[in-house]
Amino acid sequence: MPRINYLAVVAAAVAAFVVGAFWYSPLLFGKAYMMLRGIDPDAIASMRPPLGELVGEFARYLVVAYVLARFVVLLGIVDAMSAVRLALWVWIGFQAMLLVGAVIHENMPVKLYAIHAGDALVKTLLMTVILGVWRAR
């Protein structure tokens, strides 16, 4: 029976962590994110998240990567295209829909939804492809 590749789980979590840092940086959507949150975008350069927040975020990615790895193993995903299909279904059915709840019930701006949903999509695709193609046989 195929097993979870724990090195791939860690690699997927690291990849998601790096993508998240880049996604919310001034190079991509950091300034728009800050403006939508009512924070001065010029303050982004001086802001550094607390260590505990970074550790918590990485732990969150480890959990997500592990759960995705379980799906990959249980569904027999062994190629990139199958991993992409799984990632899209996971994103649509869970992440995108959960975020829509914030738009409906908490008045989250649609642009902020798009930033968060895009981030979740890219991370889910990346992690699932890593886990699907780099799997213990």
Contact map, one row per residue, 1 for C-alpha under 8 A:
11100000000000000000000000000000000000000000000000000000000000000000000000000000000000000000000000000000000000000000000000000000000000000
11110000000000000000000000000000000000000000000000000000000000000000000010000000000000000000000000000000000000000000000000000000000000011
11111000000000000000000000000000000000000000000000000000000000000000000010000000000000000000000000000000000000000000000000000000000000111
01111100000000000000000000000000000000000000000000000000000000000000110010000000000000000000000000000000000000000000000000000000000000110
00111111100000000000000000000000000000000000000000000000000000000000100000000000000000000000000000000000000000000000000000000000001001110
00011111110000000000000000000000000000000000000000000000000000000100000000000000000000000000000000000000000000000000000000000000000000000
00001111111000000000000000000000000000000000000000000000000000000000000000000000000000000000000000000000000000000000000000000000000000000
00001111111100000000000000000000000000000000000000000000000000000000000000000000000000000000000000000000000000000000000000000000011001100
00001111111110000000000000000000000000000000000000000000000001001100100000000000000000000000000000000000000000000000000000000000001000000
00000111111111000000000000000000000000000000000000000000000001001000000000000000000000000000000000000000000000000000000000000000000000000
00000011111111100000000000000000000000000000000000000000000000000000000000000000000000000000000000000000000000000000000000000000010000000
00000001111111110000000000000000000000000000000000000000000011001000000000000000000000000000000000000000000000000000000000000111011000000
00000000111111111000000000000000000000000000000000000000010011011000000000000000000000000000000000000000000000000000000000000010000000000
00000000011111111100000000000000000000000000000000000000010010000000000000000000000000000000000000000000000000000000000000000000000000000
00000000001111111110000000000000000000000000000000000000000000000000000000000000000000000000000000000000000000000000000000100110000000000
00000000000111111111000000000000000000000000000000000000000010000000000000000000000000000000000000000000000000000000000000100110000000000
00000000000011111111100000000000000000000000000000000000110010000000000000000000000000000000000000000000000000000000000000000000000000000
00000000000001111111110000000000000000000000000000000000000000000000000000000000000000000000000000000000000000000000000000000000000000000
00000000000000111111111000000000000000000000000000000000000000000000000000000000000000000000000000000000000000000000000000100000000000000
00000000000000011111111100000000000000000000000000000000000000000000000000000000000000000000000000000000000000000000001000100000000000000
00000000000000001111111110000000000000000000000000000000000000000000000000000000000000000000000000000000000000000000000000000000000000000
00000000000000000111111110110000000000000000000000000000000000000000000000000000000000000000000000000000000000000000000000000000000000000
00000000000000000011111110111100000000000000000000000000000000000000000000000000000000000000000000000000000000000000001000000000000000000
00000000000000000001111111111110100000000000000000000000000000000000000000000000000000000000000000000000000000000000000000000000000000000
00000000000000000000111111111110000000000001000000000000000000000000000000000000000000000000000000000000000000000000000000000000000000000
00000000000000000000000111111110000000000001000000000000000000000000000000000000000000000000000000000000000000000000000000000000000000000
00000000000000000000011111111100000000000000000000000000000000000000000000000000000000000000000000000000000000000000000000000000000000000
00000000000000000000011111111110000000000000000000000000000000000000000000000000000000000000000000000000000000000000000000000000000000000
00000000000000000000001111111111100000000000000000000000000000000000000000000000000000000000000000000000000000000010000000000000000000000
00000000000000000000001111111111110000001001000000000000000000000000000000000000000000000000000000000000000000000000000000000000000000000
00000000000000000000000111011111111000001101000000000000000000000000000000000000000000000000000000000000000000000000000000000000000000000
00000000000000000000000000001111111100001000000000000000000000000000000000000000000000000000000000000000000000000000000000000000000000000
00000000000000000000000100001111111110000000000000000000000000000000000000000000000000000000000000000000000000010010000000000000000000000
00000000000000000000000000000111111111111001000000000000000000000000000000000000000000000000000000000000000000000000000000000000000000000
00000000000000000000000000000011111111111000000000000000000000000000000000000000000000000000000000000000000000000000000000000000000000000
00000000000000000000000000000001111111100000000000000000000000000000000000000000000000000000000000000000000010110000000000000000000000000
00000000000000000000000000000000111111100000000000000000000000000000000000000000000000000000000000000000000000000000000000000000000000000
00000000000000000000000000000000011111110000000000000000000000000000000000000000000000000000000000000000000000000000000000000000000000000
00000000000000000000000000000000011111111010000000000000000000000000000000000000000000000000000000000000000000000000000000000000000000000
00000000000000000000000000000000011001111111000000000000000000000000000000000000000000000000000000000000000000000000000000000000000000000
00000000000000000000000000000111011000111111000000000000000000000000000000000000000000000000000000000000000000000000000000000000000000000
00000000000000000000000000000010000000011111100000000000000000000000000000000000000000000000000000000000000000000000000000000000000000000
00000000000000000000000000000000000000111111111000000000000000000000000000000000000000000000000000000000000000000000000000000000000000000
00000000000000000000000011000110010000011111111000000000000000000000000000000000000000000000000000000000000000000000000000000000000000000
00000000000000000000000000000000000000000111111000000000000000000000000000000000000000000000000000000000000000000000000000000000000000000
00000000000000000000000000000000000000000011111100000000000000000000000000000000000000000000000000000000000000000000000000000000000000000
00000000000000000000000000000000000000000011111110000000000000000000000000000000000000000000000000000000000000000000000000000000000000000
00000000000000000000000000000000000000000000011111000000000000000000000000000000000000000000000000000000000000000000000000000000000000000
00000000000000000000000000000000000000000000001111101100000000000000000000000000000000000000000000000000000000000000000000000000000000000
00000000000000000000000000000000000000000000000111111100000000000000000000000000000000000000000000000000000000000000000000000000000000000
00000000000000000000000000000000000000000000000011111110000000000000000000000000000000000000000000000000000000000000000000000000000000000
00000000000000000000000000000000000000000000000001111111000000000000000000000000000000000000000000000000000000000000000000000000000000000
00000000000000000000000000000000000000000000000011111111100000000000000000000000000000000000000000000000000000000000000000000000000000000
00000000000000000000000000000000000000000000000011111111110000000000000000000000000000000000000000000000000000000000000000000000000000000
00000000000000000000000000000000000000000000000000111111111000000000000000000000000000000000000000000000000000000000000000000000000000000
00000000000000000000000000000000000000000000000000011111111100000000000000000000000000000000000000000000000000000000000000000000000000000
00000000000000001000000000000000000000000000000000001111111110000000000000000000000000000000000000000000000000000000000000000000000000000
00000000000011001000000000000000000000000000000000000111111111000000000000000000000000000000000000000000000000000000000000000000000000000
00000000000000000000000000000000000000000000000000000011111111100000000000000000000000000000000000000000000000000000000000000000000000000
00000000000000000000000000000000000000000000000000000001111111110000000000000000000000000000000000000000000000000000000000000000000000000
00000000000111011000000000000000000000000000000000000000111111111000000000000000000000000000000000000000000000000000000000000000000000000
00000000110110000000000000000000000000000000000000000000011111111100000000000000000000000000000000000000000000000000000000000000000000000
00000000000000000000000000000000000000000000000000000000001111111110000000000000000000000000000000000000000000000000000000000000000000000
00000000000010000000000000000000000000000000000000000000000111111111000000000000000000000000000000000000000000000000000000000000000000000
00000000110110000000000000000000000000000000000000000000000011111111100000000000000000000000000000000000000000000000000000000011001000000
00000100100000000000000000000000000000000000000000000000000001111111110000000000000000000000000000000000000000000000000000000000000000000
00000000000000000000000000000000000000000000000000000000000000111111111000000000000000000000000000000000000000000000000000000000000000000
00000000000000000000000000000000000000000000000000000000000000011111111100000000000000000000000000000000000000000000000000000011001000000
00011000100000000000000000000000000000000000000000000000000000001111111110000000000000000000000000000000000000000000000000000001001100000
00010000000000000000000000000000000000000000000000000000000000000111111111000000000000000000000000000000000000000000000000000000000000000
00000000000000000000000000000000000000000000000000000000000000000011111111100000000000000000000000000000000000000000000000000000000000000
00000000000000000000000000000000000000000000000000000000000000000001111111111100001000000000000000000000000000000000000000000001001100000
01110000000000000000000000000000000000000000000000000000000000000000111111111000000000000000000000000000000000000000000000000000000000000
00000000000000000000000000000000000000000000000000000000000000000000011111111000000000000000000000000000000000000000000000000000000000000
00000000000000000000000000000000000000000000000000000000000000000000001111111000000000000000000000000000000000000000000000000000000000000
00000000000000000000000000000000000000000000000000000000000000000000000111111100000000000000000000000000000000000000000000000000000000000
00000000000000000000000000000000000000000000000000000000000000000000000111111110011000000000000000000000000000000000000000000000000110000
00000000000000000000000000000000000000000000000000000000000000000000000100011111011000000000000000000000000000000000000000000000000110100
00000000000000000000000000000000000000000000000000000000000000000000000000001111111000000000000000000000000000000000000000000000100110000
00000000000000000000000000000000000000000000000000000000000000000000000000000111111100000000000000000000000000000000000000000000100110000
00000000000000000000000000000000000000000000000000000000000000000000000000000011111110000000000000000000000000000000000000000000000000000
00000000000000000000000000000000000000000000000000000000000000000000000000001111111111000000000000000000000000000000000000000000000100000
00000000000000000000000000000000000000000000000000000000000000000000000100001111111111100000000000000000000000000000000000001001101110000
00000000000000000000000000000000000000000000000000000000000000000000000000000001111111110000000000000000000000000000000000001001100000000
00000000000000000000000000000000000000000000000000000000000000000000000000000000111111111000000000000000000000000000000000000000000000000
00000000000000000000000000000000000000000000000000000000000000000000000000000000011111111100000000000000000000000000000000000001000000000
00000000000000000000000000000000000000000000000000000000000000000000000000000000001111111110000000000000000000000000000010011001000000000
00000000000000000000000000000000000000000000000000000000000000000000000000000000000111111111000000000000000000000000000010011000000000000
00000000000000000000000000000000000000000000000000000000000000000000000000000000000011111111100000000000000000000000000000000000000000000
00000000000000000000000000000000000000000000000000000000000000000000000000000000000001111111111000000000000000000000000000010000000000000
00000000000000000000000000000000000000000000000000000000000000000000000000000000000000111111111100000000000000000000000110010000000000000
00000000000000000000000000000000000000000000000000000000000000000000000000000000000000011111111110000000000000000000000000000000000000000
00000000000000000000000000000000000000000000000000000000000000000000000000000000000000001111111110000000000000000000000000000000000000000
00000000000000000000000000000000000000000000000000000000000000000000000000000000000000000111111111000000000000000000000000000000000000000
00000000000000000000000000000000000000000000000000000000000000000000000000000000000000000111111111100000000000000000100100000000000000000
00000000000000000000000000000000000000000000000000000000000000000000000000000000000000000011111111110000000000000000100100000000000000000
00000000000000000000000000000000000000000000000000000000000000000000000000000000000000000001111111111000000000000000000000000000000000000
00000000000000000000000000000000000000000000000000000000000000000000000000000000000000000000011111111100000000000000000000000000000000000
00000000000000000000000000000000000000000000000000000000000000000000000000000000000000000000001111111110000000001001100000000000000000000
00000000000000000000000000000000000000000000000000000000000000000000000000000000000000000000000111111111000000001000000000000000000000000
00000000000000000000000000000000000000000000000000000000000000000000000000000000000000000000000011111111110000000000000000000000000000000
00000000000000000000000000000000000000000000000000000000000000000000000000000000000000000000000001111111111100000000000000000000000000000
00000000000000000000000000000000000000000000000000000000000000000000000000000000000000000000000000111111111111001000000000000000000000000
00000000000000000000000000000000000000000000000000000000000000000000000000000000000000000000000000011111111100000000000000000000000000000
00000000000000000000000000000000000000000000000000000000000000000000000000000000000000000000000000001111111100000000000000000000000000000
00000000000000000000000000000000000000000000000000000000000000000000000000000000000000000000000000001111111100000000000000000000000000000
00000000000000000000000000000000000000000000000000000000000000000000000000000000000000000000000000000111111110000000000000000000000000000
00000000000000000000000000000000000000000000000000000000000000000000000000000000000000000000000000000111111111011000000000000000000000000
00000000000000000000000000000000000100000000000000000000000000000000000000000000000000000000000000000010001111111000000000000000000000000
00000000000000000000000000000000000000000000000000000000000000000000000000000000000000000000000000000010000111111100000000000000000000000
00000000000000000000000000000000000100000000000000000000000000000000000000000000000000000000000000000000000011111110000000000000000000000
00000000000000000000000000000000100100000000000000000000000000000000000000000000000000000000000000000000000111111111000000000000000000000
00000000000000000000000000000000000000000000000000000000000000000000000000000000000000000000000000110010000111111111100000000000000000000
00000000000000000000000000000000000000000000000000000000000000000000000000000000000000000000000000000000000001111111110000000000000000000
00000000000000000000000000001000100000000000000000000000000000000000000000000000000000000000000000000000000000111111111000000000000000000
00000000000000000000000000000000000000000000000000000000000000000000000000000000000000000000000000100000000000011111111100000000000000000
00000000000000000000000000000000000000000000000000000000000000000000000000000000000000000000001100100000000000001111111110000000000000000
00000000000000000000000000000000000000000000000000000000000000000000000000000000000000000000000000000000000000000111111111000000000000000
00000000000000000001001000000000000000000000000000000000000000000000000000000000000000000000000000000000000000000011111111100000000000000
00000000000000000000000000000000000000000000000000000000000000000000000000000000000000000010001100000000000000000001111111110000000000000
00000000000000000000000000000000000000000000000000000000000000000000000000000000000000110010000000000000000000000000111111111000000000000
00000000000000000000000000000000000000000000000000000000000000000000000000000000000000000000000000000000000000000000011111111100000000000
00000000000000110011000000000000000000000000000000000000000000000000000000000000000000000000000000000000000000000000001111111110000000000
00000000000000000000000000000000000000000000000000000000000000000000000000000000000000110110000000000000000000000000000111111111000000000
00000000000000000000000000000000000000000000000000000000000000000000000000000000001100110000000000000000000000000000000011111111100000000
00000000000100110000000000000000000000000000000000000000000000000000000000000000000000000000000000000000000000000000000001111111110000000
00000000000110110000000000000000000000000000000000000000000000001001000000000000000000000000000000000000000000000000000000111111111000000
00000000000100000000000000000000000000000000000000000000000000001001100100000000001101100000000000000000000000000000000000011111111100000
00000000000000000000000000000000000000000000000000000000000000000000000000000011001100000000000000000000000000000000000000001111111110000
00000001001100000000000000000000000000000000000000000000000000000000000000000000000000000000000000000000000000000000000000000111111111000
00001001100100000000000000000000000000000000000000000000000000001001100100000000001000000000000000000000000000000000000000000011111111100
00000000000000000000000000000000000000000000000000000000000000000000100100001111011000000000000000000000000000000000000000000001111111100
00000000000000000000000000000000000000000000000000000000000000000000000000001111001000000000000000000000000000000000000000000000111111100
00001001000000000000000000000000000000000000000000000000000000000000000000000000000000000000000000000000000000000000000000000000011111110
00111001000000000000000000000000000000000000000000000000000000000000000000000100000000000000000000000000000000000000000000000000001111111
01111000000000000000000000000000000000000000000000000000000000000000000000000000000000000000000000000000000000000000000000000000000001111
01100000000000000000000000000000000000000000000000000000000000000000000000000000000000000000000000000000000000000000000000000000000000111
